[in-house]
Amino acid sequence: MTTKPQQLLISLCMIVKNEADNLARCLRSVRGTVDEIIIVDTGSTDATRQIARSFGARIINYPWNGDFAAARNAGLALAQGTWILVLDADEELEPGSREELLVCAKHTEYEAFFVRIHNHQGTERASQTLTVNPILRMFKNRPNYRFSGIIHEQIAAVIVQETPDAAMHMGTVIVHHYGYADGVVERKDKISRNLGLLKQQLEESPGDAFQHFNLAVEYMRLGDYGQALEHIGTSLNLAKPGTSYVHLLYKYKVRCLAVTGDYPGALEACGQGSTLFPDYSDLHHLKGALLLQVSALAEAKTALCRALEIGASPPLYHTESGLGTYLTHTLLGQVCQQIGEAHEAAACFTRAAQLQPDPWPLIPRLTRLFKCTGREPELHGWLAGQLPGILTEQRQDLLRLLVTDGCYTAAADMLGGGIAGAGEMDGTAQSAGVMEAAVRDAGEIDGKAQSAGVMEAAVRDAGEIDGKAQSAGVMDAAELSYDDITELLSHPAVVPADRNTSLPIPAIAAAVQPWILLADKVLAALVTSAMYSPAAAAARLTLPLPRSAD
């Protein structure tokens, strides 16, 4: 009695060419999850084939003929699994999604599954995620399910056409994609190739809404927003109701109009898109950003709050990391800051830092806000309660930041107990001693005596700004005229004539930072004047923030 061979569950099908640098990572990520690997090689001249064989892959040599769908279908024809999984070599399956993918494969009531493609800025999973796309990547292995399109090949429309009542599931399986980390020249070559293939496709199918969408994307990458808008409009007119990428057409239309300076048109497109897709937080975020640009602050706040109510866009939408979460909190903080709602702005920046993968870029903004709104004595306690990791993991960076931005009370608190008069920094030996300790504890910038000298100079110049004449000839802040302030803020040390200077950053900091501190002291004095108060308070917040590398 013969034993019936066991049915394979998942077949991984790929097309590759010269992917020796990426292929092993991709195949390792699906080890133990897929039952067979079929790789269509379109002409590799590196070690791609050897790597594929080491993972037990079946390799098909397929001369490249300019048709991505044909290459994909060559692999599908040989697959034996119940399900087809499609990956590219510069992708990998999230380790935590392996079991979920196997669970999905047991649900045979579905014809296909969408996964979440995380597009990364770098080449590692830990690198920043730029965008998240829902894309159909696993489907039933049926002979009539074949890809179409010589470029940006698709399978979803074919499945719907062949099985009109097909059930598809929007899963939460994550696939990481590192294609955005390619070099600029390589990307330009890829864009040129894509444009040629897309134009060829449109000659054959001029009414193809999807290819007009793809052409718009390529023109956006080239910076040709006029052409992009033309194809976006055509795609919107041709696309059928319920088409999966229509929400993205509106988002790209908003972006193109905004870049070209047509803010009214961009806001109108935002309104049209959010009417059709009210739960798409990306559009509400963009609306808030546009309204901020035109100084409609109350309306901007409303739009951003709506984006935060929704949170990250639902899985069926293409989205960008941070929209509806930390990027929206950051933008709302800026709006609140401009409105004058300082406490709410601080809460927004703090929440953004809590949610953001790298919170440090928000810390200079937060410390500046506390300093300029009279809350500097609260800063250390606030960070300890809300962002304790900053105090423990980036203590030296934080001390350096506090000193260079003139937050002397907070720096003293970090060193173990504030001192009387630290906020004033009136040049006394006691205050100087605290700041010298702060400099030492901050690692002396880069461990060199020169860097310590830079900090001491900044502290000395800032500490002596108490109404005495300065080396620049600036007198008591209360006596400064409008012309004095203008001259101060446009001083070459603040705005170098040669922005491409070859001076090392510490040397630039030595020249610039004392002047920024002096400008802050001047503006702080003007805040007490009813005439200058609003403008001076706003100007303090917009002075250049200390650079993280200083």
Rosetta blueprint (number, residue, H / E / L):
1 M L
2 T L
3 T L
4 K L
5 P L
6 Q L
7 Q L
8 L L
9 L L
10 I E
11 S E
12 L E
13 C E
14 M E
15 I E
16 V E
17 K L
18 N L
19 E L
20 A L
21 D L
22 N L
23 L H
24 A H
25 R H
26 C H
27 L H
28 R H
29 S H
30 V L
31 R L
32 G L
33 T L
34 V L
35 D L
36 E E
37 I E
38 I E
39 I E
40 V E
41 D E
42 T L
43 G L
44 S L
45 T L
46 D L
47 A L
48 T H
49 R H
50 Q H
51 I H
52 A H
53 R H
54 S H
55 F L
56 G L
57 A L
58 R E
59 I E
60 I E
61 N E
62 Y L
63 P L
64 W L
65 N L
66 G L
67 D L
68 F H
69 A H
70 A H
71 A H
72 R H
73 N H
74 A H
75 G H
76 L H
77 A L
78 L L
79 A L
80 Q L
81 G L
82 T L
83 W E
84 I E
85 L E
86 V E
87 L L
88 D L
89 A L
90 D L
91 E E
92 E E
93 L E
94 E L
95 P H
96 G H
97 S H
98 R H
99 E H
100 E H
101 L H
102 L H
103 V H
104 C H
105 A H
106 K L
107 H L
108 T L
109 E L
110 Y L
111 E L
112 A E
113 F E
114 F E
115 V E
116 R E
117 I E
118 H E
119 N E
120 H E
121 Q L
122 G L
123 T L
124 E L
125 R L
126 A L
127 S L
128 Q L
129 T E
130 L E
131 T E
132 V E
133 N E
134 P E
135 I E
136 L E
137 R E
138 M E
139 F E
140 K E
141 N L
142 R L
143 P L
144 N L
145 Y L
146 R L
147 F L
148 S E
149 G L
150 I L
151 I L
152 H L
153 E L
154 Q E
155 I L
156 A H
157 A H
158 V H
159 I H
160 V H
161 Q H
162 E H
163 T L
164 P L
165 D L
166 A L
167 A L
168 M E
169 H E
170 M E
171 G E
172 T E
173 V E
174 I E
175 V E
176 H E
177 H E
178 Y L
179 G H
180 Y H
181 A H
182 D L
183 G L
184 V H
185 V H
186 E H
187 R H
188 K H
189 D H
190 K H
191 I H
192 S H
193 R H
194 N H
195 L H
196 G H
197 L H
198 L H
199 K H
200 Q H
201 Q H
202 L H
203 E H
204 E H
205 S L
206 P L
207 G L
208 D L
209 A H
210 F H
211 Q H
212 H H
213 F H
214 N H
215 L H
216 A H
217 V H
218 E H
219 Y H
220 M H
221 R H
222 L H
223 G L
224 D L
225 Y H
226 G H
227 Q H
228 A H
229 L H
230 E H
231 H H
232 I H
233 G H
234 T H
235 S H
236 L H
237 N H
238 L H
239 A L
240 K L
241 P L
242 G L
243 T L
244 S L
245 Y L
246 V H
247 H H
248 L H
249 L H
250 Y H
251 K H
252 Y H
253 K H
254 V H
255 R H
256 C H
257 L H
258 A H
259 V H
260 T L
261 G L
262 D L
263 Y H
264 P H
265 G H
266 A H
267 L H
268 E H
269 A H
270 C H
271 G H
272 Q H
273 G H
274 S H
275 T H
276 L H
277 F L
278 P L
279 D L
280 Y L
281 S H
282 D H
283 L H
284 H H
285 H H
286 L H
287 K H
288 G H
289 A H
290 L H
291 L H
292 L H
293 Q H
294 V L
295 S L
296 A L
297 L H
298 A H
299 E H
300 A H
301 K H
302 T H
303 A H
304 L H
305 C H
306 R H
307 A H
308 L H
309 E H
310 I H
311 G L
312 A L
313 S L
314 P L
315 P L
316 L L
317 Y L
318 H L
319 T E
320 E E
321 S L
322 G L
323 L L
324 G L
325 T L
326 Y H
327 L H
328 T H
329 H H
330 T H
331 L H
332 L H
333 G H
334 Q H
335 V H
336 C H
337 Q H
338 Q H
339 I H
340 G L
341 E L
342 A H
343 H H
344 E H
345 A H
346 A H
347 A H
348 C H
349 F H
350 T H
351 R H
352 A H
353 A H
354 Q H
355 L H
356 Q L
357 P L
358 D L
359 P L
360 W H
361 P H
362 L H
363 I H
364 P H
365 R H
366 L H
367 T H
368 R H
369 L H
370 F H
371 K H
372 C H
373 T L
374 G L
375 R L
376 E H
377 P H
378 E H
379 L H
380 H H
381 G H
382 W H
383 L H
384 A H
385 G H
386 Q H
387 L L
388 P H
389 G H
390 I H
391 L H
392 T H
393 E H
394 Q L
395 R H
396 Q H
397 D H
398 L H
399 L H
400 R H
401 L H
402 L H
403 V H
404 T H
405 D L
406 G L
407 C L
408 Y H
409 T H
410 A H
411 A H
412 A H
413 D H
414 M H
415 L L
416 G L
417 G L
418 G L
419 I L
420 A L
421 G L
422 A L
423 G L
424 E L
425 M L
426 D L
427 G L
428 T L
429 A H
430 Q H
431 S H
432 A H
433 G H
434 V H
435 M H
436 E H
437 A H
438 A H
439 V H
440 R H
441 D H
442 A L
443 G L
444 E H
445 I H
446 D H
447 G H
448 K L
449 A H
450 Q H
451 S H
452 A H
453 G H
454 V H
455 M H
456 E H
457 A H
458 A H
459 V H
460 R H
461 D H
462 A H
463 G H
464 E L
465 I L
466 D L
467 G L
468 K L
469 A L
470 Q L
471 S L
472 A L
473 G L
474 V L
475 M L
476 D L
477 A H
478 A H
479 E H
480 L L
481 S L
482 Y H
483 D H
484 D H
485 I H
486 T H
487 E H
488 L H
489 L H
490 S L
491 H L
492 P L
493 A L
494 V L
495 V L
496 P L
497 A L
498 D L
499 R L
500 N L
501 T L
502 S L
503 L L
504 P L
505 I H
506 P H
507 A H
508 I H
509 A H
510 A H
511 A H
512 V H
513 Q H
514 P H
515 W H
516 I H
517 L H
518 L H
519 A H
520 D H
521 K H
522 V H
523 L H
524 A H
525 A H
526 L H
527 V L
528 T L
529 S L
530 A L
531 M L
532 Y L
533 S H
534 P H
535 A H
536 A H
537 A H
538 A H
539 A H
540 R H
541 L H
542 T H
543 L L
544 P L
545 L L
546 P L
547 R L
548 S L
549 A L
550 D L
